Amino acid sequence: MRVSIQRAEGPVSGRIIAGFAVLLLVLLTPARPAAHDIPVDVLVQVFLRAEGQRLHVLVRTPLAAMRDVDFPTRDGIVLLDLRDHDRLDAVLRDAARTWILPALAIFEDGRPLDAPDLAAVRVSLPSDRSFADYDQARAHMTAPKLPAETTVAWNQTLFDVALDYTIASDQSPLAIDPQFGRFGVRVVTVLRFASPGHPERAFEFRGDPGLVRLDPRWHQAALRFVRLGFDHILDGIDHLLFLFCLVIPIRRIRQLVIVVTAFTVAHSITLFAAAFGFAPTALWFPPLIETLIAVSIVYMGLENIVFASGALGLGPGASPHRRWMIAFGFGLVHGFGFSFALQETLQFAGAHVVTSLFAFNVGVELGQLLVLVILVPLLSMAFRYVMPEKIGVIILSAVVVHTAWHWMIERGSTLGQYDWSMDAITLARGLRWTMVGVGAVAAIWLLSTMKTSRAKSGSQGEE
């Protein structure tokens, strides 16, 4: 019995020892970086050049973004093997067909282009700067390839691809739907397009931007920016809260039209000014505007509370009849806030910048009208069936003030971390906008004085 136990334990012990040996061998063997690892930051550079009936496309990406591709290596598992150019070329062409071609959907006059000719593929050193412009990049694609003795890690090289599409004309409207977002965690695409008789257009976007019209017609640009303005006002909770505070105490149609029109005119002025480069470019300017937007909401909410308290006999109160002047003043601030949403998207306007700005404002106004159409009846019903109007104004305004107060504190803290030093250009722009503000205040005061004088004259004439 004792002998049989020893014989049974022998094979078990051998398997355990063999298992430990295999595990030790795996741990001590150098491992190649996993082919499926997703790069964190990826820069994709794309050139498109329309010439006659051909559209030339050049693409540069990090080779590491071509995942699950077995690139030939040497001297272990890291260095890219450049000795067999034919084998490497075949692997690179497979990578281009697997990753690059599916990520490029190009349309001519709304029709998708046929599959392109894969003109050339190659790897480049990370120090290569040939993609600074199209001509250098095109020449680089036909230049001699890297020498066989070049020492470079496979996951540190650049992957260059040249494609040729057939098009009907180099004057046809072209559009592209780039889908490079799957190349990495954070993907930035820099795209440059040129055609005969037109200046080169540059685009920069993150992730997948959807359909991009390379040279949009005016109505295409207008439609895109109407949607952008509409979506922006509905997504901008701070702008909506300011609008909410504006209309809580005044829901008559005539007063609403005056107040909303004043707000619209004001933010249109600063939006256009910022789009044409008349706004400060200092780093502290965007957080300053965001802080002032929060301040505007706090102010409007407190004014509502003061007005309602006066109407209840709790204090002197305040009149909402001149609210259009306040809406105009704060509208200048909110216009700069709107302009921040256009900093990256105005590149899609093509040659129709002014049209796109008008369209963006139209989208904003449509969004505001939608909010007012829903908000005004709800407020009327709430003040009629749920709570007295004056009490409701105080409660709703207090809730808004509470929220905006926290925004003001947080944004103010962020603003305090910036360096407030100004160069001559920023100082000049600041003085210019100060003069504009003083002029706007003077114009508002003059209009208000004329209106008051007219009202007094009318009342005296009736007497």
Backbone torsions as a table, in degrees:
resi	resn	phi	psi	omega
1	MET	NA	-40.9	-179.9
2	ARG	-67.5	-35.2	179.8
3	VAL	-67.7	-41.9	-179.1
4	SER	-64.5	-33.1	178.3
5	ILE	-67.5	-43.2	178.9
6	GLN	-62.7	-38.2	179.5
7	ARG	-69.1	-33.3	-179.8
8	ALA	-72.5	-32.5	-178.2
9	GLU	-76.9	-23.2	-176.8
10	GLY	-59.4	-54.8	179.6
11	PRO	-62.3	-35.7	178.9
12	VAL	-62.8	-45.7	179.8
13	SER	-62.9	-37.6	178.6
14	GLY	-64.2	-39.3	179.2
15	ARG	-67.8	-36.8	178.8
16	ILE	-64.4	-44.3	-179.5
17	ILE	-64.1	-42.1	179.5
18	ALA	-64.1	-38.0	178.6
19	GLY	-63.7	-44.2	177.2
20	PHE	-62.3	-36.6	179.8
21	ALA	-65.7	-42.9	178.6
22	VAL	-64.0	-43.4	178.8
23	LEU	-61.6	-41.6	178.7
24	LEU	-64.8	-38.4	179.4
25	LEU	-65.3	-39.0	179.1
26	VAL	-66.3	-41.5	-178.3
27	LEU	-68.5	-32.9	-176.4
28	LEU	-87.9	-13.0	-179.4
29	THR	-81.0	127.9	177.7
30	PRO	-61.3	136.3	-175.9
31	ALA	-107.1	138.6	174.2
32	ARG	-74.9	139.9	177.2
33	PRO	-52.2	137.9	-175.9
34	ALA	-58.3	133.3	-177.2
35	ALA	-69.7	-17.2	-176.4
36	HIS	-98.5	5.5	176.8
37	ASP	-64.4	134.4	-178.1
38	ILE	-91.5	123.2	177.1
39	PRO	-62.2	150.9	-177.5
40	VAL	-82.2	-58.5	-178.2
41	ASP	-113.3	123.4	-177.6
42	VAL	-128.3	129.3	174.2
43	LEU	-108.7	123.0	177.7
44	VAL	-111.0	127.0	177.8
45	GLN	-112.3	131.0	-176.4
46	VAL	-133.3	132.0	170.3
47	PHE	-114.2	136.8	171.7
48	LEU	-126.5	126.1	-179.2
49	ARG	-132.9	114.7	178.0
50	ALA	-89.9	125.2	-179.9
51	GLU	-141.5	112.1	-179.4
52	GLY	62.7	-120.7	179.1
53	GLN	-107.7	25.2	178.6
54	ARG	-129.1	140.9	173.1
55	LEU	-115.5	110.9	-179.9
56	HIS	-90.0	129.9	-178.5
57	VAL	-125.7	126.8	175.7
58	LEU	-117.9	133.1	-177.3
59	VAL	-129.9	135.2	173.2
60	ARG	-127.3	127.2	177.0
61	THR	-137.5	162.0	170.6
62	PRO	-66.6	138.7	178.6
63	LEU	-63.0	-27.8	-179.9
64	ALA	-64.9	-19.2	178.7
65	ALA	-75.1	-15.1	178.0
66	MET	-85.8	82.3	-172.9
67	ARG	-79.5	157.3	177.8
68	ASP	60.4	31.1	174.6
69	VAL	-115.4	128.7	-176.1
70	ASP	-89.5	88.9	179.1
71	PHE	-78.0	141.8	-179.9
72	PRO	-68.4	133.6	179.8
73	THR	-127.2	167.9	179.1
74	ARG	-144.8	169.7	179.0
75	ASP	51.5	51.3	-178.0
76	GLY	108.7	-123.5	-173.0
77	ILE	-139.3	3.5	-173.0
78	VAL	-108.6	-44.5	-173.5
79	LEU	-73.3	133.3	178.8
80	LEU	-70.8	132.9	-178.2
81	ASP	-87.7	111.2	-178.9
82	LEU	-103.5	6.9	-175.2
83	ARG	-74.2	-37.4	-179.4
84	ASP	-101.4	90.6	-176.1
85	HIS	-64.1	-35.9	-178.5
86	ASP	-66.0	-42.4	179.6
87	ARG	-66.7	-44.2	-179.9
88	LEU	-64.3	-39.5	-179.9
89	ASP	-62.2	-40.9	179.6
90	ALA	-64.2	-41.4	179.4
91	VAL	-66.3	-41.5	179.9
92	LEU	-65.5	-38.4	177.7
93	ARG	-65.1	-39.0	175.3
94	ASP	-62.6	-40.7	178.3
95	ALA	-63.6	-38.9	179.1
96	ALA	-65.3	-42.7	179.5
97	ARG	-68.2	-31.2	-177.3
98	THR	-81.1	-37.0	-171.5
99	TRP	-112.6	-46.3	-172.5
100	ILE	-76.4	-51.9	-175.4
101	LEU	-60.0	-44.8	178.8
102	PRO	-65.6	-20.4	-178.3
103	ALA	-87.9	-2.4	-178.9
104	LEU	-118.5	100.8	173.3
105	ALA	-106.1	110.0	-175.5
106	ILE	-115.3	137.7	-175.4
107	PHE	-124.3	140.7	173.6
108	GLU	-116.2	114.1	-178.8
109	ASP	53.5	40.7	177.8
110	GLY	85.3	-6.0	-178.0
111	ARG	-104.2	129.3	179.5
112	PRO	-66.6	138.3	179.3
113	LEU	-74.5	152.2	176.5
114	ASP	-68.7	165.8	180.0
115	ALA	-57.0	139.2	-175.8
116	PRO	-83.8	169.0	169.4
117	ASP	-84.1	131.2	177.7
118	LEU	-84.5	91.8	-170.4
119	ALA	-70.8	-43.3	-175.7
120	ALA	-160.7	150.3	173.0
121	VAL	-138.5	149.8	177.3
122	ARG	-166.6	163.7	172.9
123	VAL	-107.1	150.5	-179.0
124	SER	-133.3	157.0	177.1
125	LEU	-72.0	151.7	178.8
126	PRO	-63.2	-17.9	179.4
127	SER	-86.1	-3.6	-177.3
128	ASP	-69.3	134.2	-177.5
129	ARG	-119.0	24.0	-175.8
130	SER	-71.7	-18.7	-179.5
131	PHE	-86.8	22.8	174.8
132	ALA	-69.4	-32.3	174.2
133	ASP	-149.2	169.9	-172.0
134	TYR	-64.8	-45.7	-176.2
135	ASP	-61.1	-43.5	177.6
136	GLN	-64.1	-42.0	-179.3
137	ALA	-65.0	-40.9	179.6
138	ARG	-64.3	-43.0	178.7
139	ALA	-65.2	-35.1	-179.5
140	HIS	-63.7	-34.9	-177.1
141	MET	-66.8	-24.8	179.4
142	THR	-103.9	1.4	179.5
143	ALA	-74.8	162.3	177.5
144	PRO	-56.5	143.3	-178.3
145	LYS	-77.8	171.6	-177.2
146	LEU	-61.2	140.0	178.2
147	PRO	-60.3	153.9	-176.5
148	ALA	-62.8	-30.3	-177.3
149	GLU	-84.4	4.1	-180.0
150	THR	-63.1	132.3	179.6
151	THR	-103.0	112.2	-179.2
152	VAL	-153.6	138.9	177.7
153	ALA	-72.1	140.2	-175.4
154	TRP	-61.5	-33.5	-176.4
155	ASN	-91.3	13.2	175.7
156	GLN	-119.7	7.3	-178.6
157	THR	-96.0	167.1	177.6
158	LEU	-106.5	145.4	-177.0
159	PHE	-112.0	116.8	-177.4
160	ASP	-111.5	135.6	-176.7
161	VAL	-133.2	136.1	174.9
162	ALA	-115.9	125.9	-178.9
163	LEU	-124.2	147.1	177.2
164	ASP	-126.7	118.7	177.2
165	TYR	-103.3	150.8	173.4
166	THR	-95.1	127.1	-180.0
167	ILE	-127.1	163.8	-180.0
168	ALA	-75.3	-39.0	-177.8
169	SER	-159.1	149.1	177.5
170	ASP	-78.1	-0.5	174.9
171	GLN	-103.4	1.7	179.3
172	SER	-70.0	147.7	175.0
173	PRO	-69.8	125.4	-178.1
174	LEU	-113.0	148.7	176.7
175	ALA	-141.2	155.2	-178.6
176	ILE	-137.9	141.8	175.5
177	ASP	-118.9	81.9	-177.6
178	PRO	-73.6	136.1	-177.5
179	GLN	-128.2	59.6	179.6
180	PHE	-91.4	2.3	-175.9
181	GLY	-59.4	-26.7	-178.8
182	ARG	-80.9	-1.1	-178.5
183	PHE	-73.8	-21.5	-178.0
184	GLY	-167.6	-179.4	178.9
185	VAL	-70.4	-47.4	176.4
186	ARG	-123.5	112.8	-175.7
187	VAL	-116.3	126.2	174.8
188	VAL	-115.1	127.5	179.3
189	THR	-111.7	126.4	174.2
190	VAL	-108.6	117.0	-174.4
191	LEU	-122.9	134.0	178.2
192	ARG	-128.7	130.6	-175.4
193	PHE	-125.8	137.9	178.1
194	ALA	-142.8	145.6	175.7
195	SER	-144.0	159.4	-177.0
196	PRO	-58.6	132.8	176.9
197	GLY	82.4	4.0	-179.6
198	HIS	-130.5	146.5	176.8
199	PRO	-70.6	155.9	178.1
200	GLU	-66.7	135.4	178.0
201	ARG	-108.7	134.1	-179.2
202	ALA	-112.7	137.7	178.4
203	PHE	-129.1	147.8	173.7
204	GLU	-143.5	124.7	-179.3
205	PHE	-146.4	161.4	-179.0
206	ARG	-108.1	139.5	179.6
207	GLY	65.9	-145.8	179.6
208	ASP	-103.0	111.6	-175.3
209	PRO	-83.4	-5.4	-173.2
210	GLY	85.6	-161.6	-177.3
211	LEU	-69.9	125.0	179.0
212	VAL	-116.3	117.8	177.0
213	ARG	-84.2	120.1	-173.2
214	LEU	-71.7	-30.4	175.9
215	ASP	-143.0	76.6	-171.0
216	PRO	-69.0	149.8	169.4
217	ARG	-74.8	163.5	-173.8
218	TRP	-62.0	-37.8	-178.3
219	HIS	-72.8	-30.1	176.7
220	GLN	-68.6	-43.7	176.8
221	ALA	-63.9	-42.3	-179.2
222	ALA	-61.9	-44.2	-179.1
223	LEU	-63.7	-40.6	179.3
224	ARG	-61.9	-41.8	-175.4
225	PHE	-81.3	-24.7	170.6
226	VAL	-62.7	-45.7	177.9
227	ARG	-62.3	-41.3	-179.6
228	LEU	-62.2	-46.2	178.7
229	GLY	-63.8	-40.7	179.0
230	PHE	-62.3	-46.8	-180.0
231	ASP	-66.2	-36.5	-176.2
232	HIS	-66.3	-43.1	-178.0
233	ILE	-69.0	-32.8	179.4
234	LEU	-76.4	-27.7	177.7
235	ASP	-86.3	-19.3	-176.7
236	GLY	-85.4	92.7	-175.2
237	ILE	-64.3	-31.5	-179.8
238	ASP	-70.1	-39.6	176.4
239	HIS	-64.7	-38.6	-180.0
240	LEU	-67.4	-37.7	178.6
241	LEU	-67.4	-37.4	176.3
242	PHE	-63.2	-44.7	177.7
243	LEU	-62.4	-38.7	178.1
244	PHE	-60.9	-45.3	179.1
245	CYS	-65.1	-33.1	179.6
246	LEU	-62.9	-39.9	-169.3
247	VAL	-99.5	-6.5	-178.6
248	ILE	-56.5	-50.9	-175.7
249	PRO	-87.2	-10.9	-178.2
250	ILE	-129.4	115.5	-178.3
251	ARG	-125.7	11.1	172.6
252	ARG	-74.1	142.8	-173.4
253	ILE	-59.5	-45.1	-176.6
254	ARG	-62.8	-45.5	179.4
255	GLN	-66.2	-39.2	179.3
256	LEU	-62.8	-43.0	179.9
257	VAL	-61.1	-43.0	-178.9
258	ILE	-64.9	-46.0	-177.1
259	VAL	-66.0	-48.1	-177.5
260	VAL	-67.2	-36.4	177.1
261	THR	-63.8	-43.0	178.1
262	ALA	-61.5	-42.5	178.3
263	PHE	-63.5	-40.7	-179.4
264	THR	-65.7	-47.3	-179.3
265	VAL	-60.6	-42.0	-177.0
266	ALA	-66.1	-49.1	-177.3
267	HIS	-71.7	-21.9	174.3
268	SER	-68.1	-37.5	-179.7
269	ILE	-61.0	-53.3	-177.2
270	THR	-72.0	-30.0	177.3
271	LEU	-63.9	-46.3	178.3
272	PHE	-65.3	-41.6	-179.1
273	ALA	-61.9	-44.0	179.9
274	ALA	-66.3	-38.0	-179.1
275	ALA	-64.5	-30.0	-179.3
276	PHE	-99.6	18.4	170.0
277	GLY	83.5	20.3	-179.7
278	PHE	-97.1	6.7	178.9
279	ALA	-98.9	152.6	176.5
280	PRO	-58.8	144.0	-179.5
281	THR	-107.4	6.9	-179.4
282	ALA	-65.4	153.4	-177.6
283	LEU	-64.9	-26.0	-176.9
284	TRP	-81.8	-9.1	-174.5
285	PHE	-68.1	-48.1	178.3
286	PRO	-57.9	-47.4	177.1
287	PRO	-65.0	-28.3	175.3
288	LEU	-63.8	-45.2	179.5
289	ILE	-64.2	-42.7	179.4
290	GLU	-62.0	-37.9	177.2
291	THR	-67.1	-42.9	179.7
292	LEU	-65.9	-32.4	175.3
293	ILE	-63.0	-42.8	176.2
294	ALA	-63.7	-39.6	177.7
295	VAL	-61.9	-39.5	-179.8
296	SER	-62.9	-37.9	179.2
297	ILE	-68.5	-42.8	178.4
298	VAL	-60.3	-45.1	-179.0
299	TYR	-61.5	-47.9	-177.7
300	MET	-63.3	-39.8	178.4
301	GLY	-64.9	-42.7	178.5
302	LEU	-65.6	-37.2	177.7
303	GLU	-64.3	-38.5	176.2
304	ASN	-60.6	-42.1	-179.1
305	ILE	-65.6	-43.1	179.4
306	VAL	-62.8	-43.4	179.8
307	PHE	-62.5	-47.1	-179.1
308	ALA	-66.0	-36.5	178.6
309	SER	-64.1	-40.7	177.5
310	GLY	-64.2	-39.7	179.5
311	ALA	-66.3	-25.6	177.9
312	LEU	-88.1	0.7	-178.6
313	GLY	81.9	17.2	-178.6
314	LEU	-94.9	-3.9	-178.6
315	GLY	179.7	-174.8	-178.4
316	PRO	-68.3	-28.0	178.9
317	GLY	74.5	-174.8	179.5
318	ALA	-151.2	148.7	-177.3
319	SER	-90.0	134.5	178.1
320	PRO	-88.5	2.1	-172.6
321	HIS	-69.8	-24.4	177.5
322	ARG	-99.7	22.2	-176.5
323	ARG	-64.6	-24.2	179.9
324	TRP	-62.8	-29.6	178.2
325	MET	-68.9	-41.4	177.6
326	ILE	-67.2	-39.6	178.1
327	ALA	-62.0	-37.8	178.4
328	PHE	-66.7	-46.0	-178.5
329	GLY	-61.4	-48.3	179.4
330	PHE	-73.8	-23.7	176.1
331	GLY	-62.1	-33.3	175.4
332	LEU	-59.9	-38.9	178.6
333	VAL	-69.1	-45.9	-177.8
334	HIS	-65.1	-28.4	177.2
335	GLY	-61.0	-39.3	175.3
336	PHE	-64.4	-37.1	176.4
337	GLY	-62.2	-41.2	176.3
338	PHE	-62.7	-35.8	-176.2
339	SER	-64.9	-28.6	179.3
340	PHE	-63.7	-30.3	178.1
341	ALA	-71.1	-18.1	-177.0
342	LEU	-97.0	-6.2	-173.7
343	GLN	-60.4	-40.4	-178.8
344	GLU	-94.7	-23.4	-173.9
345	THR	-93.3	-15.5	-179.3
346	LEU	-66.2	-17.5	176.9
347	GLN	-64.4	-20.7	-179.8
348	PHE	-86.2	3.5	-179.4
349	ALA	-80.3	-16.1	-177.0
350	GLY	65.0	-130.2	179.6
351	ALA	-91.4	8.4	-173.3
352	HIS	-114.3	56.7	-176.9
353	VAL	-66.6	-48.4	-178.2
354	VAL	-63.0	-44.0	177.4
355	THR	-59.6	-41.6	-179.2
356	SER	-66.7	-37.2	178.0
357	LEU	-65.3	-44.6	175.7
358	PHE	-60.2	-42.7	-179.5
359	ALA	-63.8	-39.4	177.7
360	PHE	-61.0	-43.5	177.7
361	ASN	-63.0	-39.1	176.8
362	VAL	-61.1	-42.6	178.1
363	GLY	-62.7	-40.9	177.0
364	VAL	-60.9	-44.1	-178.5
365	GLU	-67.8	-37.0	176.3
366	LEU	-63.1	-40.3	176.7
367	GLY	-64.5	-41.0	177.7
368	GLN	-63.9	-42.1	178.8
369	LEU	-62.4	-40.2	177.8
370	LEU	-61.7	-43.7	178.9
371	VAL	-63.2	-43.3	-179.0
372	LEU	-66.2	-40.2	179.1
373	VAL	-60.4	-34.4	178.5
374	ILE	-84.0	-40.3	-171.0
375	LEU	-73.0	-45.9	-174.1
376	VAL	-61.0	-49.2	177.0
377	PRO	-61.7	-36.9	179.1
378	LEU	-64.3	-42.9	177.9
379	LEU	-63.7	-41.9	179.9
380	SER	-62.1	-43.2	179.2
381	MET	-67.3	-39.6	179.8
382	ALA	-64.6	-42.5	-178.8
383	PHE	-74.8	-15.5	179.7
384	ARG	-92.9	-38.2	-172.7
385	TYR	-112.7	-20.4	-173.4
386	VAL	-102.8	-49.2	-176.1
387	MET	-151.5	156.9	175.5
388	PRO	-60.8	149.3	-173.6
389	GLU	-59.8	-47.2	-175.1
390	LYS	-65.5	-41.2	177.3
391	ILE	-64.9	-41.0	179.4
392	GLY	-62.9	-39.8	177.9
393	VAL	-60.3	-43.4	-179.1
394	ILE	-65.2	-45.7	-176.3
395	ILE	-66.2	-49.1	-178.5
396	LEU	-63.9	-41.9	179.5
397	SER	-66.0	-36.9	178.8
398	ALA	-64.6	-39.4	177.6
399	VAL	-63.3	-43.8	179.4
400	VAL	-64.6	-43.6	179.2
401	VAL	-59.9	-41.4	179.8
402	HIS	-59.4	-45.5	-179.9
403	THR	-66.0	-48.8	-177.2
404	ALA	-67.1	-29.2	178.8
405	TRP	-62.6	-43.4	178.0
406	HIS	-64.2	-40.8	175.9
407	TRP	-59.5	-43.5	-177.6
408	MET	-62.2	-42.0	179.7
409	ILE	-66.5	-46.3	-178.4
410	GLU	-64.9	-45.8	-178.7
411	ARG	-69.8	-34.3	176.3
412	GLY	-64.2	-37.4	177.6
413	SER	-65.1	-41.6	177.1
414	THR	-64.1	-41.3	-179.8
415	LEU	-62.2	-36.2	-178.5
416	GLY	-67.1	-13.5	-178.9
417	GLN	-86.4	-5.3	-177.3
418	TYR	-91.6	153.3	175.3
419	ASP	-80.6	123.1	-174.3
420	TRP	-94.1	12.4	178.1
421	SER	-67.6	142.3	-176.6
422	MET	-119.9	140.7	170.8
423	ASP	-88.3	178.4	-175.5
424	ALA	-63.3	-38.3	-178.1
425	ILE	-66.8	-45.4	179.5
426	THR	-63.3	-40.6	178.7
427	LEU	-63.6	-41.0	179.2
428	ALA	-64.0	-42.0	178.6
429	ARG	-65.9	-38.0	177.6
430	GLY	-62.8	-43.4	177.8
431	LEU	-64.6	-37.8	179.0
432	ARG	-62.5	-44.4	-179.4
433	TRP	-71.5	-28.7	173.8
434	THR	-63.8	-41.4	177.3
435	MET	-64.6	-39.8	177.0
436	VAL	-62.2	-42.4	179.0
437	GLY	-63.5	-43.4	178.2
438	VAL	-62.1	-42.2	178.5
439	GLY	-63.3	-39.7	179.3
440	ALA	-65.2	-42.9	178.3
441	VAL	-62.2	-42.2	179.2
442	ALA	-63.7	-40.9	179.0
443	ALA	-64.7	-41.7	178.8
444	ILE	-63.7	-43.8	179.4
445	TRP	-61.9	-41.3	179.7
446	LEU	-63.9	-44.9	179.2
447	LEU	-62.9	-40.8	179.5
448	SER	-65.1	-40.9	179.6
449	THR	-65.0	-42.7	178.5
450	MET	-63.1	-39.4	179.7
451	LYS	-66.7	-40.7	179.1
452	THR	-66.1	-41.9	179.6
453	SER	-63.0	-40.5	178.5
454	ARG	-63.7	-40.3	179.5
455	ALA	-65.3	-40.1	178.6
456	LYS	-65.8	-40.9	179.4
457	SER	-63.6	-39.0	178.6
458	GLY	-66.0	-40.4	179.7
459	SER	-68.9	-37.9	178.0
460	GLN	-67.7	-36.7	178.8
461	GLY	-65.8	-35.6	178.0
462	GLU	-67.9	-33.2	179.2
463	GLU	-69.6	NA	NA
